[in-house]
Amino acid sequence: MQFLTPKATADKIALSRSSLDRMVAAGRFPKPIHLTERRLAYNAAVVEAWMAAQVERAQ
């Protein structure tokens, strides 16, 4: 299992960090995992699955 930082996740999906945060808050993107009390990360496989779903939806 691989984790991505919020910045790396935003870069991977070609959006800003603030856009990513808004999408998570709106329920339009998977929530991050709390690795520690102050550190967030996204599961890379979940991010990839979300990206694949967006491509499928767009076709």
mmCIF file of the C-alpha atoms, coordinates in Angstrom:
data_MODEL
# 
_entry.id   MODEL 
# 
loop_
_atom_site.group_PDB 
_atom_site.id 
_atom_site.type_symbol 
_atom_site.label_atom_id 
_atom_site.label_alt_id 
_atom_site.label_comp_id 
_atom_site.label_asym_id 
_atom_site.label_entity_id 
_atom_site.label_seq_id 
_atom_site.pdbx_PDB_ins_code 
_atom_site.Cartn_x 
_atom_site.Cartn_y 
_atom_site.Cartn_z 
_atom_site.occupancy 
_atom_site.B_iso_or_equiv 
_atom_site.pdbx_formal_charge 
_atom_site.auth_seq_id 
_atom_site.auth_comp_id 
_atom_site.auth_asym_id 
_atom_site.auth_atom_id 
_atom_site.pdbx_PDB_model_num 
ATOM 1  C CA . MET A 1 1  ? 0.000   0.000  0.000   1.00 0.00 ? 1  MET A CA 1 
ATOM 2  C CA . GLN A 1 2  ? 1.268   3.447  -0.892  1.00 0.00 ? 2  GLN A CA 1 
ATOM 3  C CA . PHE A 1 3  ? 0.227   6.792  0.535   1.00 0.00 ? 3  PHE A CA 1 
ATOM 4  C CA . LEU A 1 4  ? 0.234   10.207 -1.143  1.00 0.00 ? 4  LEU A CA 1 
ATOM 5  C CA . THR A 1 5  ? 0.502   13.547 0.596   1.00 0.00 ? 5  THR A CA 1 
ATOM 6  C CA . PRO A 1 6  ? -2.315  16.005 -0.031  1.00 0.00 ? 6  PRO A CA 1 
ATOM 7  C CA . LYS A 1 7  ? -0.002  18.061 -2.263  1.00 0.00 ? 7  LYS A CA 1 
ATOM 8  C CA . ALA A 1 8  ? 1.054   14.988 -4.271  1.00 0.00 ? 8  ALA A CA 1 
ATOM 9  C CA . THR A 1 9  ? -2.593  13.975 -4.585  1.00 0.00 ? 9  THR A CA 1 
ATOM 10 C CA . ALA A 1 10 ? -3.575  17.419 -5.838  1.00 0.00 ? 10 ALA A CA 1 
ATOM 11 C CA . ASP A 1 11 ? -0.718  17.338 -8.352  1.00 0.00 ? 11 ASP A CA 1 
ATOM 12 C CA . LYS A 1 12 ? -1.715  13.836 -9.507  1.00 0.00 ? 12 LYS A CA 1 
ATOM 13 C CA . ILE A 1 13 ? -5.318  14.852 -10.216 1.00 0.00 ? 13 ILE A CA 1 
ATOM 14 C CA . ALA A 1 14 ? -4.254  18.219 -11.704 1.00 0.00 ? 14 ALA A CA 1 
ATOM 15 C CA . LEU A 1 15 ? -6.129  20.395 -9.202  1.00 0.00 ? 15 LEU A CA 1 
ATOM 16 C CA . SER A 1 16 ? -5.056  22.846 -6.535  1.00 0.00 ? 16 SER A CA 1 
ATOM 17 C CA . ARG A 1 17 ? -4.844  21.804 -2.911  1.00 0.00 ? 17 ARG A CA 1 
ATOM 18 C CA . SER A 1 18 ? -7.788  24.088 -2.066  1.00 0.00 ? 18 SER A CA 1 
ATOM 19 C CA . SER A 1 19 ? -9.895  22.497 -4.826  1.00 0.00 ? 19 SER A CA 1 
ATOM 20 C CA . LEU A 1 20 ? -9.018  19.067 -3.469  1.00 0.00 ? 20 LEU A CA 1 
ATOM 21 C CA . ASP A 1 21 ? -10.061 20.146 0.030   1.00 0.00 ? 21 ASP A CA 1 
ATOM 22 C CA . ARG A 1 22 ? -13.377 21.490 -1.299  1.00 0.00 ? 22 ARG A CA 1 
ATOM 23 C CA . MET A 1 23 ? -14.069 18.268 -3.187  1.00 0.00 ? 23 MET A CA 1 
ATOM 24 C CA . VAL A 1 24 ? -13.406 16.185 -0.072  1.00 0.00 ? 24 VAL A CA 1 
ATOM 25 C CA . ALA A 1 25 ? -15.689 18.442 1.990   1.00 0.00 ? 25 ALA A CA 1 
ATOM 26 C CA . ALA A 1 26 ? -18.434 18.104 -0.637  1.00 0.00 ? 26 ALA A CA 1 
ATOM 27 C CA . GLY A 1 27 ? -18.084 14.318 -0.738  1.00 0.00 ? 27 GLY A CA 1 
ATOM 28 C CA . ARG A 1 28 ? -16.849 14.332 -4.337  1.00 0.00 ? 28 ARG A CA 1 
ATOM 29 C CA . PHE A 1 29 ? -13.411 12.886 -3.532  1.00 0.00 ? 29 PHE A CA 1 
ATOM 30 C CA . PRO A 1 30 ? -12.363 10.173 -1.048  1.00 0.00 ? 30 PRO A CA 1 
ATOM 31 C CA . LYS A 1 31 ? -11.415 11.358 2.432   1.00 0.00 ? 31 LYS A CA 1 
ATOM 32 C CA . PRO A 1 32 ? -7.782  11.218 3.508   1.00 0.00 ? 32 PRO A CA 1 
ATOM 33 C CA . ILE A 1 33 ? -6.426  8.897  6.175   1.00 0.00 ? 33 ILE A CA 1 
ATOM 34 C CA . HIS A 1 34 ? -4.994  10.275 9.418   1.00 0.00 ? 34 HIS A CA 1 
ATOM 35 C CA . LEU A 1 35 ? -1.537  8.709  9.671   1.00 0.00 ? 35 LEU A CA 1 
ATOM 36 C CA . THR A 1 36 ? -0.836  10.618 12.866  1.00 0.00 ? 36 THR A CA 1 
ATOM 37 C CA . GLU A 1 37 ? -2.658  13.282 14.793  1.00 0.00 ? 37 GLU A CA 1 
ATOM 38 C CA . ARG A 1 38 ? -1.457  15.970 12.366  1.00 0.00 ? 38 ARG A CA 1 
ATOM 39 C CA . ARG A 1 39 ? -0.503  14.089 9.186   1.00 0.00 ? 39 ARG A CA 1 
ATOM 40 C CA . LEU A 1 40 ? -2.982  13.305 6.413   1.00 0.00 ? 40 LEU A CA 1 
ATOM 41 C CA . ALA A 1 41 ? -2.427  11.006 3.466   1.00 0.00 ? 41 ALA A CA 1 
ATOM 42 C CA . TYR A 1 42 ? -4.439  9.538  0.630   1.00 0.00 ? 42 TYR A CA 1 
ATOM 43 C CA . ASN A 1 43 ? -4.362  5.875  -0.334  1.00 0.00 ? 43 ASN A CA 1 
ATOM 44 C CA . ALA A 1 44 ? -2.782  5.830  -3.806  1.00 0.00 ? 44 ALA A CA 1 
ATOM 45 C CA . ALA A 1 45 ? -4.974  2.925  -4.976  1.00 0.00 ? 45 ALA A CA 1 
ATOM 46 C CA . VAL A 1 46 ? -8.134  4.802  -3.966  1.00 0.00 ? 46 VAL A CA 1 
ATOM 47 C CA . VAL A 1 47 ? -6.937  7.919  -5.819  1.00 0.00 ? 47 VAL A CA 1 
ATOM 48 C CA . GLU A 1 48 ? -6.202  5.833  -8.932  1.00 0.00 ? 48 GLU A CA 1 
ATOM 49 C CA . ALA A 1 49 ? -9.658  4.233  -8.731  1.00 0.00 ? 49 ALA A CA 1 
ATOM 50 C CA . TRP A 1 50 ? -11.277 7.667  -8.450  1.00 0.00 ? 50 TRP A CA 1 
ATOM 51 C CA . MET A 1 51 ? -9.320  8.840  -11.506 1.00 0.00 ? 51 MET A CA 1 
ATOM 52 C CA . ALA A 1 52 ? -10.407 5.779  -13.488 1.00 0.00 ? 52 ALA A CA 1 
ATOM 53 C CA . ALA A 1 53 ? -14.031 6.401  -12.506 1.00 0.00 ? 53 ALA A CA 1 
ATOM 54 C CA . GLN A 1 54 ? -13.771 9.991  -13.740 1.00 0.00 ? 54 GLN A CA 1 
ATOM 55 C CA . VAL A 1 55 ? -12.460 8.799  -17.111 1.00 0.00 ? 55 VAL A CA 1 
ATOM 56 C CA . GLU A 1 56 ? -15.249 6.236  -17.387 1.00 0.00 ? 56 GLU A CA 1 
ATOM 57 C CA . ARG A 1 57 ? -17.859 8.816  -16.475 1.00 0.00 ? 57 ARG A CA 1 
ATOM 58 C CA . ALA A 1 58 ? -16.529 11.243 -19.084 1.00 0.00 ? 58 ALA A CA 1 
ATOM 59 C CA . GLN A 1 59 ? -16.799 8.729  -21.928 1.00 0.00 ? 59 GLN A CA 1 
# 
